Every structure is written in structure tokens, then in C-alpha cells.
Amino acid sequence: MNHTPFYEEISPLFEVKKERGQLNARSVIIKINAFSFGDTLAATPTIRKLAQAYGKKIIVASKKSFIFENNPHVEYTIDLDDFKGEYYENFEVFDTFNSIGREDRNGIESKYGLFDIRRIHCTEIGFELRPDEMHTDYYPGPVSFEKEDQDFINEKNYVTIHIGKNWPSRTWPEQSYKELISGLNNNGHPVALVGFDQSVEPGVYGHDKSCYAFGDFEFDGVSFMNRTSLDQDFYITKNAEACITLDTGQLHLAGCTDTYIIQIGASINPLWRAPYRNGTQNYKYTFVDGTCHSFCASDPKYSVIEHASINSVPPLPYCLEGRLNYDCQPSWQKVLETTLNILEK
């Protein structure tokens, strides 16, 4: 019987290769066809994996180039509008987030609410990510603040709250924010309000993505809304006791820090959006649910109910069960109680 190890038998087949494939590989471009901050940031695990596989930095084409400015896995960035067709000839190009809202060659359309946004990127290239590879990366540059703001950040044990609008199903009432802020203040917790007005969301619905204008509302804390950079928001969040947010870009930015995250519930299943840190979605993270647990935006049956086919997308920004209220969202009292329990541990 031949006891020669299998690898020794086939190893001569590999000796004809004078160089490793990595050395012959062309430069790589990842073309990210997403327009929102969170969906674009969700490509960073895939970029990191590509850089490891190719043994070189990756070129990124996107609508949010600032996200990758200091990323050590990125060679340089290209604005998506400046991407040229000739790049397909000179580079190895991977298109991601390309199946959302579009039919593939088999006529199948990927459904935004039914996917983990990190996996949208990697699976469209042809590989998966393990839980320990799913964390997103954000590398801020140096920041500075006015003295009063810096003193607040340095001296206060505060809670960061993202105050912004999105889909109706992902927009908390203004009064709920005010009651939550007052409740935290009454229990000795100052707050830092973050967020900035964004342009109207492209597409059929054209949703308002501005921040609430609190006007004369008085509270213990500082409003950083519409006067900070993304790097400053990262720094503010990183130094907070906790961050309270719905499923917004702030959720994903906070997922790049070690800060405790309290996510206010909405119609998308949190499994598809909750950040991964230390290989799990349970690290310093609490989801505060409402009374409705159907997560209709993540249930394919509503595609059939709406369009008589699973290969369709219903109006995700709205309650697909036709409820009068967004019962997937919790009350401010429940969010306050949850936050206080976390802060007092």
C-alpha cells in the first residue's frame, strides 16, 4: 500500500507556478452602489476581507468617500459618479449592493428588509462572513471642539441621542424624544443630541431626513445637531455612557465604538441591522421593542400580499399590516426605563 501523504503526491503540480497568484492579481475596485451612510459603511467588512485575500489595499468607488478616508485597507477612493466603464478592463471590479431594487439575470430582485446589510456586499461578490468578521470599521481623523463643548464631553457622564427623521416606520415622534430627554435629566443624566439634516431620500417616496427643530425646548445637555462633522459625532458617541437611536446611520456609527447601544424598535428585524462587536450582536446592545413583533418590513409574505408574488417589494417605509400607529416602536417610558436600568448596573 502506498503510504505517501496526499499532499506530497500532488505538490509537483504546484511547482510550475513561479509566483503566487496574489502577486499577479490586478488592482481591485469595489464599486458600492448604495447611497446611505449605514449601507455604505456596511461594506467595510467586505473591504477588509478583500484586502486580506489579495494582500493589498482596495480601491473604493462610492457615494460616501469620506467614510473610507482613513481606512488602512483602502488605497484611495473614487466618487461613484466618476466611475468609468473602462475601469472594468484595467482593474478587477466588484459591484456590490447592486441587486437591491433591481432584478438579476434570472429576474430575481433582492429585498432590502430581508437581508443583513453587511452580507449584501459580500454575497454579491461570492463569499460569506463569519460572525467574528462582521464588525464594521470607521477610522476618524483628529477632531477639536469649542472649549465649552469639550468641557461637556470631558466632564459629564452623558447619553447620546440621535434626533432625526427617516421612513415613517423609523421616525419616532418629536414629543417622545422630549419626554425621554426630560426623564433622563430628571434622573441625573445629561444628554448630547446628535444628527444632521440630510437631503431628501431618493426614490419613489422622497422621505424627509432632517432633524427635529426643538426650538425653545430646554434640557440639561448640549445639542450638537447640524454643527458637527462625522468624526466629531464619532468622538461624542465614543465618549458617551450610552447611545440611543433608531435604525439610522447613527446605529452603525455607534457600532464602530465600544459604547452601549440602545436601539429603538421599528419594522425591520434587528437581526439584519444590529452591529456586530466582538463576534456577536449581543455585546453592549439592547433592542427596545414595541407591542407589534411582526417586523413586517422583514417578512416576505407582505410581498405576496401586496403584489401577489414574493419577487416584489412592498412599500417598506409604512406599516404593512395597516395599523393606525407604528406599534413596532416602543413608548418613551419603556426606552427610559430600559436606559436607566442599563446605566445603573
C-alpha positions as a Markdown table, in Angstrom:
| # | Residue | x | y | z |
|---|---|---|---|---|
| 1 | Met | 0.0 | 0.0 | 0.0 |
| 2 | Asn | 1.2 | 3.5 | -0.9 |
| 3 | His | 1.6 | 5.5 | 2.3 |
| 4 | Thr | 2.8 | 8.7 | 0.6 |
| 5 | Pro | 0.8 | 11.6 | 2.0 |
| 6 | Phe | -1.7 | 13.0 | -0.4 |
| 7 | Tyr | -0.2 | 16.5 | -0.5 |
| 8 | Glu | 3.3 | 15.1 | -1.4 |
| 9 | Glu | 1.7 | 13.3 | -4.4 |
| 10 | Ile | 0.2 | 16.4 | -5.9 |
| 11 | Ser | 2.7 | 19.0 | -4.8 |
| 12 | Pro | 4.7 | 18.8 | -8.0 |
| 13 | Leu | 1.6 | 20.1 | -9.8 |
| 14 | Phe | 2.0 | 23.4 | -8.0 |
| 15 | Glu | 5.8 | 23.8 | -8.6 |
| 16 | Val | 5.2 | 25.0 | -12.1 |
| 17 | Lys | 3.8 | 28.3 | -10.7 |
| 18 | Lys | 6.7 | 30.7 | -10.4 |
| 19 | Glu | 4.7 | 33.3 | -8.5 |
| 20 | Arg | 1.8 | 33.3 | -6.1 |
| 21 | Gly | -1.4 | 34.4 | -7.6 |
| 22 | Gln | -1.6 | 37.4 | -5.3 |
| 23 | Leu | 1.5 | 38.9 | -7.0 |
| 24 | Asn | -0.2 | 38.6 | -10.4 |
| 25 | Ala | -3.6 | 40.0 | -9.3 |
| 26 | Arg | -4.7 | 43.3 | -10.8 |
| 27 | Ser | -5.6 | 46.2 | -8.5 |
| 28 | Val | -9.1 | 45.7 | -7.1 |
| 29 | Ile | -12.0 | 48.2 | -7.1 |
| 30 | Ile | -15.1 | 47.6 | -5.0 |
| 31 | Lys | -18.0 | 49.6 | -6.5 |
| 32 | Ile | -20.6 | 50.2 | -3.8 |
| 33 | Asn | -24.0 | 51.1 | -5.3 |
| 34 | Ala | -25.5 | 52.3 | -2.0 |
| 35 | Phe | -26.5 | 55.9 | -1.2 |
| 36 | Ser | -27.0 | 55.9 | 2.5 |
| 37 | Phe | -24.3 | 56.1 | 5.2 |
| 38 | Gly | -25.2 | 52.9 | 7.0 |
| 39 | Asp | -25.5 | 50.8 | 3.9 |
| 40 | Thr | -22.1 | 52.1 | 2.6 |
| 41 | Leu | -20.3 | 51.6 | 6.0 |
| 42 | Ala | -21.7 | 48.0 | 5.9 |
| 43 | Ala | -19.2 | 47.3 | 3.1 |
| 44 | Thr | -16.2 | 47.7 | 5.4 |
| 45 | Pro | -16.1 | 44.0 | 6.5 |
| 46 | Thr | -16.1 | 43.0 | 2.8 |
| 47 | Ile | -13.3 | 45.5 | 2.0 |
| 48 | Arg | -11.2 | 44.2 | 4.9 |
| 49 | Lys | -11.7 | 40.6 | 3.7 |
| 50 | Leu | -10.8 | 41.5 | 0.1 |
| 51 | Ala | -7.6 | 43.3 | 1.3 |
| 52 | Gln | -6.6 | 40.2 | 3.3 |
| 53 | Ala | -7.3 | 37.9 | 0.4 |
| 54 | Tyr | -5.4 | 40.0 | -2.2 |
| 55 | Gly | -2.7 | 41.1 | 0.2 |
| 56 | Lys | -3.1 | 44.7 | -0.9 |
| 57 | Lys | -5.2 | 47.7 | -0.3 |
| 58 | Ile | -8.5 | 48.1 | -2.2 |
| 59 | Ile | -9.8 | 51.0 | -4.3 |
| 60 | Val | -13.3 | 52.1 | -3.3 |
| 61 | Ala | -15.9 | 53.7 | -5.5 |
| 62 | Ser | -18.9 | 55.0 | -3.6 |
| 63 | Lys | -21.2 | 58.0 | -2.9 |
| 64 | Lys | -19.7 | 58.4 | 0.6 |
| 65 | Ser | -16.0 | 58.5 | 0.0 |
| 66 | Phe | -15.4 | 60.3 | 3.4 |
| 67 | Ile | -16.3 | 57.0 | 5.2 |
| 68 | Phe | -13.0 | 55.4 | 3.9 |
| 69 | Glu | -10.7 | 58.4 | 4.2 |
| 70 | Asn | -8.5 | 56.9 | 6.9 |
| 71 | Asn | -9.3 | 53.2 | 6.4 |
| 72 | Pro | -6.0 | 51.3 | 6.4 |
| 73 | His | -7.4 | 48.7 | 3.9 |
| 74 | Val | -8.2 | 51.4 | 1.3 |
| 75 | Glu | -5.8 | 52.5 | -1.3 |
| 76 | Tyr | -7.8 | 55.5 | -2.5 |
| 77 | Thr | -11.4 | 56.4 | -3.2 |
| 78 | Ile | -13.4 | 57.3 | -6.4 |
| 79 | Asp | -16.7 | 59.1 | -6.4 |
| 80 | Leu | -19.3 | 56.8 | -7.8 |
| 81 | Asp | -20.3 | 59.5 | -10.4 |
| 82 | Asp | -16.7 | 59.5 | -11.7 |
| 83 | Phe | -16.5 | 55.7 | -12.2 |
| 84 | Lys | -15.7 | 55.0 | -15.8 |
| 85 | Gly | -16.6 | 51.8 | -17.8 |
| 86 | Glu | -13.0 | 51.4 | -18.9 |
| 87 | Tyr | -12.1 | 50.5 | -15.3 |
| 88 | Tyr | -13.6 | 47.1 | -15.9 |
| 89 | Glu | -10.8 | 46.5 | -18.4 |
| 90 | Asn | -7.9 | 47.7 | -16.3 |
| 91 | Phe | -9.0 | 46.6 | -12.8 |
| 92 | Glu | -10.7 | 43.7 | -11.2 |
| 93 | Val | -14.1 | 45.3 | -10.3 |
| 94 | Phe | -16.6 | 44.0 | -7.8 |
| 95 | Asp | -20.1 | 45.6 | -7.8 |
| 96 | Thr | -21.9 | 45.4 | -4.5 |
| 97 | Phe | -25.3 | 46.5 | -3.3 |
| 98 | Asn | -26.3 | 46.1 | -7.0 |
| 99 | Ser | -29.2 | 43.7 | -6.6 |
| 100 | Ile | -31.2 | 45.9 | -4.2 |
| 101 | Gly | -34.1 | 47.3 | -6.1 |
| 102 | Arg | -33.0 | 45.6 | -9.4 |
| 103 | Glu | -33.7 | 42.3 | -11.0 |
| 104 | Asp | -30.8 | 40.0 | -11.7 |
| 105 | Arg | -30.3 | 38.0 | -14.9 |
| 106 | Asn | -32.8 | 35.4 | -13.5 |
| 107 | Gly | -35.4 | 38.1 | -12.8 |
| 108 | Ile | -35.0 | 37.9 | -9.0 |
| 109 | Glu | -34.9 | 41.1 | -7.0 |
| 110 | Ser | -33.2 | 41.2 | -3.6 |
| 111 | Lys | -35.4 | 42.7 | -0.8 |
| 112 | Tyr | -33.8 | 45.3 | 1.3 |
| 113 | Gly | -35.6 | 44.5 | 4.5 |
| 114 | Leu | -34.8 | 40.7 | 4.2 |
| 115 | Phe | -31.0 | 40.9 | 4.2 |
| 116 | Asp | -28.3 | 41.6 | 6.7 |
| 117 | Ile | -26.8 | 44.8 | 5.1 |
| 118 | Arg | -23.3 | 43.6 | 5.7 |
| 119 | Arg | -24.0 | 40.3 | 3.8 |
| 120 | Ile | -25.5 | 42.2 | 0.8 |
| 121 | His | -22.0 | 43.3 | 0.0 |
| 122 | Cys | -20.0 | 40.1 | 0.5 |
| 123 | Thr | -22.6 | 37.6 | -1.0 |
| 124 | Glu | -22.8 | 39.7 | -4.2 |
| 125 | Ile | -19.0 | 39.0 | -4.6 |
| 126 | Gly | -19.5 | 35.4 | -3.8 |
| 127 | Phe | -18.4 | 34.7 | -0.2 |
| 128 | Glu | -19.8 | 34.8 | 3.3 |
| 129 | Leu | -18.5 | 36.4 | 6.5 |
| 130 | Arg | -18.3 | 34.7 | 9.9 |
| 131 | Pro | -19.7 | 36.5 | 12.9 |
| 132 | Asp | -16.2 | 37.4 | 14.0 |
| 133 | Glu | -15.7 | 39.1 | 10.6 |
| 134 | Met | -18.9 | 41.1 | 10.6 |
| 135 | His | -17.8 | 44.2 | 12.5 |
| 136 | Thr | -17.7 | 47.4 | 10.6 |
| 137 | Asp | -14.8 | 49.9 | 10.7 |
| 138 | Tyr | -14.7 | 53.6 | 10.9 |
| 139 | Tyr | -11.4 | 55.4 | 11.3 |
| 140 | Pro | -11.9 | 59.1 | 12.3 |
| 141 | Gly | -9.3 | 61.8 | 11.9 |
| 142 | Pro | -8.3 | 64.2 | 14.7 |
| 143 | Val | -11.0 | 66.5 | 15.9 |
| 144 | Ser | -11.3 | 69.6 | 18.0 |
| 145 | Phe | -14.3 | 71.3 | 19.8 |
| 146 | Glu | -15.1 | 74.7 | 21.2 |
| 147 | Lys | -14.0 | 74.8 | 24.9 |
| 148 | Glu | -17.5 | 74.6 | 26.3 |
| 149 | Asp | -18.3 | 71.6 | 24.2 |
| 150 | Gln | -15.0 | 69.9 | 25.0 |
| 151 | Asp | -15.6 | 70.5 | 28.7 |
| 152 | Phe | -19.0 | 68.9 | 28.5 |
| 153 | Ile | -17.6 | 65.8 | 26.8 |
| 154 | Asn | -14.7 | 65.5 | 29.3 |
| 155 | Glu | -16.6 | 66.2 | 32.5 |
| 156 | Lys | -20.1 | 64.8 | 32.0 |
| 157 | Asn | -21.5 | 61.3 | 32.1 |
| 158 | Tyr | -23.9 | 61.8 | 29.3 |
| 159 | Val | -26.2 | 59.8 | 27.0 |
| 160 | Thr | -26.0 | 60.4 | 23.2 |
| 161 | Ile | -29.4 | 60.5 | 21.4 |
| 162 | His | -29.8 | 60.7 | 17.7 |
| 163 | Ile | -32.7 | 63.1 | 16.8 |
| 164 | Gly | -33.6 | 62.6 | 13.2 |
| 165 | Lys | -36.3 | 61.5 | 10.8 |
| 166 | Asn | -36.4 | 58.7 | 8.3 |
| 167 | Trp | -39.0 | 56.3 | 7.0 |
| 168 | Pro | -42.3 | 56.8 | 8.9 |
| 169 | Ser | -41.7 | 53.4 | 10.4 |
| 170 | Arg | -38.2 | 54.6 | 11.6 |
| 171 | Thr | -39.2 | 58.0 | 12.8 |
| 172 | Trp | -40.0 | 58.5 | 16.5 |
| 173 | Pro | -42.5 | 61.2 | 17.5 |
| 174 | Glu | -40.8 | 64.5 | 18.5 |
| 175 | Gln | -42.7 | 64.5 | 21.8 |
| 176 | Ser | -41.3 | 61.1 | 22.6 |
| 177 | Tyr | -37.8 | 62.4 | 22.3 |
| 178 | Lys | -38.6 | 65.4 | 24.6 |
| 179 | Glu | -40.2 | 63.2 | 27.2 |
| 180 | Leu | -37.2 | 60.8 | 27.1 |
| 181 | Ile | -34.7 | 63.7 | 27.4 |
| 182 | Ser | -36.7 | 65.1 | 30.4 |
| 183 | Gly | -36.8 | 61.7 | 32.0 |
| 184 | Leu | -33.1 | 61.2 | 31.7 |
| 185 | Asn | -32.4 | 64.7 | 33.0 |
| 186 | Asn | -34.7 | 64.2 | 36.0 |
| 187 | Asn | -32.7 | 61.1 | 36.9 |
| 188 | Gly | -29.4 | 63.0 | 36.7 |
| 189 | His | -28.3 | 62.1 | 33.2 |
| 190 | Pro | -27.4 | 65.0 | 30.8 |
| 191 | Val | -27.7 | 64.3 | 27.1 |
| 192 | Ala | -25.8 | 65.0 | 23.9 |
| 193 | Leu | -28.1 | 65.4 | 20.9 |
| 194 | Val | -26.6 | 64.4 | 17.5 |
| 195 | Gly | -27.8 | 64.4 | 13.9 |
| 196 | Phe | -27.8 | 66.5 | 10.8 |
| 197 | Asp | -30.2 | 67.4 | 8.1 |
| 198 | Gln | -29.8 | 65.2 | 5.0 |
| 199 | Ser | -31.1 | 65.6 | 1.5 |
| 200 | Val | -34.5 | 64.0 | 0.7 |
| 201 | Glu | -34.1 | 60.3 | 0.2 |
| 202 | Pro | -34.0 | 59.4 | -3.5 |
| 203 | Gly | -36.7 | 57.1 | -4.9 |
| 204 | Val | -40.4 | 56.9 | -5.0 |
| 205 | Tyr | -41.2 | 58.1 | -1.5 |
| 206 | Gly | -38.9 | 61.1 | -1.1 |
| 207 | His | -38.8 | 60.9 | 2.7 |
| 208 | Asp | -37.8 | 63.8 | 4.9 |
| 209 | Lys | -34.4 | 63.0 | 6.6 |
| 210 | Ser | -34.0 | 66.2 | 8.5 |
| 211 | Cys | -33.6 | 66.6 | 12.3 |
| 212 | Tyr | -36.4 | 67.9 | 14.6 |
| 213 | Ala | -36.1 | 71.6 | 15.3 |
| 214 | Phe | -36.6 | 71.6 | 19.1 |
| 215 | Gly | -36.8 | 75.4 | 19.2 |
| 216 | Asp | -37.1 | 76.7 | 22.8 |
| 217 | Phe | -37.0 | 73.2 | 24.4 |
| 218 | Glu | -34.7 | 73.4 | 27.4 |
| 219 | Phe | -32.8 | 70.5 | 28.7 |
| 220 | Asp | -29.6 | 69.6 | 30.6 |
| 221 | Gly | -27.1 | 68.8 | 28.0 |
| 222 | Val | -25.8 | 70.0 | 24.6 |
| 223 | Ser | -27.3 | 70.0 | 21.1 |
| 224 | Phe | -24.6 | 69.1 | 18.6 |
| 225 | Met | -27.2 | 68.8 | 15.8 |
| 226 | Asn | -26.3 | 70.3 | 12.4 |
| 227 | Arg | -23.0 | 71.7 | 13.7 |
| 228 | Thr | -20.6 | 68.7 | 13.9 |
| 229 | Ser | -18.7 | 66.6 | 11.4 |
| 230 | Leu | -19.0 | 62.8 | 11.3 |
| 231 | Asp | -15.6 | 62.5 | 13.0 |
| 232 | Gln | -16.9 | 64.7 | 15.8 |
| 233 | Asp | -20.1 | 62.7 | 16.1 |
| 234 | Phe | -17.9 | 59.5 | 16.4 |
| 235 | Tyr | -15.9 | 61.1 | 19.2 |
| 236 | Ile | -19.1 | 62.3 | 21.0 |
| 237 | Thr | -20.6 | 58.8 | 20.8 |
| 238 | Lys | -17.4 | 57.0 | 21.7 |
| 239 | Asn | -17.2 | 59.0 | 25.0 |
| 240 | Ala | -20.9 | 58.6 | 26.0 |
| 241 | Glu | -22.3 | 56.2 | 28.6 |
| 242 | Ala | -24.8 | 55.0 | 26.1 |
| 243 | Cys | -26.2 | 55.8 | 22.6 |
| 244 | Ile | -30.0 | 55.8 | 21.9 |
| 245 | Thr | -31.0 | 55.6 | 18.3 |
| 246 | Leu | -33.4 | 54.0 | 15.8 |
| 247 | Asp | -32.2 | 52.1 | 12.8 |
| 248 | Thr | -30.2 | 55.0 | 11.3 |
| 249 | Gly | -26.7 | 55.8 | 10.3 |
| 250 | Gln | -26.0 | 56.6 | 14.0 |
| 251 | Leu | -26.7 | 53.0 | 14.9 |
| 252 | His | -23.9 | 51.9 | 12.5 |
| 253 | Leu | -21.5 | 54.6 | 13.6 |
| 254 | Ala | -22.1 | 53.7 | 17.3 |
| 255 | Gly | -21.4 | 50.1 | 16.2 |
| 256 | Cys | -17.8 | 51.1 | 15.5 |
| 257 | Thr | -17.3 | 52.2 | 19.1 |
| 258 | Asp | -17.4 | 50.4 | 22.5 |
| 259 | Thr | -20.4 | 52.4 | 23.7 |
| 260 | Tyr | -23.5 | 50.7 | 24.9 |
| 261 | Ile | -26.2 | 50.9 | 22.2 |
| 262 | Ile | -29.9 | 51.1 | 22.9 |
| 263 | Gln | -31.9 | 50.6 | 19.7 |
| 264 | Ile | -35.5 | 51.9 | 19.5 |
| 265 | Gly | -37.6 | 49.3 | 17.7 |
| 266 | Ala | -39.1 | 49.7 | 14.2 |
| 267 | Ser | -40.4 | 47.4 | 11.4 |
| 268 | Ile | -37.1 | 45.9 | 10.2 |
| 269 | Asn | -35.9 | 42.8 | 12.1 |
| 270 | Pro | -33.0 | 43.9 | 14.3 |
| 271 | Leu | -31.0 | 40.8 | 13.4 |
| 272 | Trp | -30.4 | 42.4 | 10.0 |
| 273 | Arg | -29.2 | 45.7 | 11.4 |
| 274 | Ala | -27.8 | 45.3 | 14.9 |
| 275 | Pro | -24.0 | 45.9 | 14.9 |
| 276 | Tyr | -21.6 | 43.0 | 15.4 |
| 277 | Arg | -18.9 | 43.7 | 18.0 |
| 278 | Asn | -16.6 | 41.0 | 19.5 |
| 279 | Gly | -18.2 | 38.4 | 17.2 |
| 280 | Thr | -21.7 | 38.9 | 18.5 |
| 281 | Gln | -24.7 | 41.2 | 18.2 |
| 282 | Asn | -25.3 | 41.0 | 22.0 |
| 283 | Tyr | -22.3 | 42.9 | 23.1 |
| 284 | Lys | -23.4 | 46.1 | 24.9 |
| 285 | Tyr | -26.6 | 46.2 | 22.9 |
| 286 | Thr | -30.3 | 46.2 | 23.8 |
| 287 | Phe | -33.2 | 46.3 | 21.4 |
| 288 | Val | -36.3 | 48.0 | 22.9 |
| 289 | Asp | -39.4 | 46.6 | 21.1 |
| 290 | Gly | -42.9 | 47.8 | 20.8 |
| 291 | Thr | -46.1 | 45.8 | 21.1 |
| 292 | Cys | -46.0 | 44.6 | 17.5 |
| 293 | His | -43.4 | 41.9 | 16.8 |
| 294 | Ser | -44.2 | 41.1 | 13.2 |
| 295 | Phe | -41.3 | 43.1 | 11.7 |
| 296 | Cys | -43.4 | 43.4 | 8.6 |
| 297 | Ala | -40.6 | 45.0 | 6.5 |
| 298 | Ser | -38.6 | 41.8 | 7.0 |
| 299 | Asp | -41.4 | 39.3 | 6.2 |
| 300 | Pro | -41.6 | 38.1 | 2.6 |
| 301 | Lys | -45.3 | 37.3 | 2.9 |
| 302 | Tyr | -46.1 | 41.0 | 2.6 |
| 303 | Ser | -44.6 | 41.0 | -0.9 |
| 304 | Val | -47.2 | 38.3 | -1.8 |
| 305 | Ile | -50.0 | 40.2 | 0.0 |
| 306 | Glu | -49.1 | 43.4 | -1.8 |
| 307 | His | -48.1 | 42.2 | -5.3 |
| 308 | Ala | -49.2 | 38.5 | -5.5 |
| 309 | Ser | -45.5 | 37.5 | -5.8 |
| 310 | Ile | -42.6 | 37.0 | -3.4 |
| 311 | Asn | -40.4 | 38.5 | -6.1 |
| 312 | Ser | -41.6 | 42.1 | -5.4 |
| 313 | Val | -41.0 | 44.8 | -2.8 |
| 314 | Pro | -44.0 | 46.2 | -0.8 |
| 315 | Pro | -44.0 | 49.8 | 0.5 |
| 316 | Leu | -41.4 | 49.1 | 3.3 |
| 317 | Pro | -41.4 | 52.6 | 4.9 |
| 318 | Tyr | -45.0 | 52.1 | 6.1 |
| 319 | Cys | -46.9 | 49.6 | 8.3 |
| 320 | Leu | -47.7 | 46.7 | 6.0 |
| 321 | Glu | -50.3 | 45.4 | 8.4 |
| 322 | Gly | -52.3 | 48.6 | 8.0 |
| 323 | Arg | -52.2 | 49.6 | 11.7 |
| 324 | Leu | -53.1 | 53.1 | 12.6 |
| 325 | Asn | -49.9 | 53.5 | 14.7 |
| 326 | Tyr | -46.4 | 52.2 | 14.4 |
| 327 | Asp | -46.8 | 49.7 | 17.2 |
| 328 | Cys | -43.4 | 48.2 | 16.4 |
| 329 | Gln | -42.0 | 51.3 | 18.1 |
| 330 | Pro | -41.8 | 51.4 | 21.9 |
| 331 | Ser | -43.1 | 54.1 | 24.2 |
| 332 | Trp | -40.7 | 56.7 | 25.6 |
| 333 | Gln | -41.5 | 55.3 | 29.0 |
| 334 | Lys | -40.1 | 51.9 | 28.0 |
| 335 | Val | -37.0 | 53.4 | 26.4 |
| 336 | Leu | -36.4 | 55.5 | 29.5 |
| 337 | Glu | -36.8 | 52.5 | 31.9 |
| 338 | Thr | -34.5 | 50.3 | 29.8 |
| 339 | Thr | -31.9 | 53.0 | 29.7 |
| 340 | Leu | -32.0 | 53.8 | 33.4 |
| 341 | Asn | -31.7 | 50.0 | 34.2 |
| 342 | Ile | -28.6 | 49.8 | 31.9 |
| 343 | Leu | -26.9 | 53.0 | 33.3 |
| 344 | Glu | -27.5 | 51.9 | 36.9 |
| 345 | Lys | -25.9 | 48.5 | 36.6 |
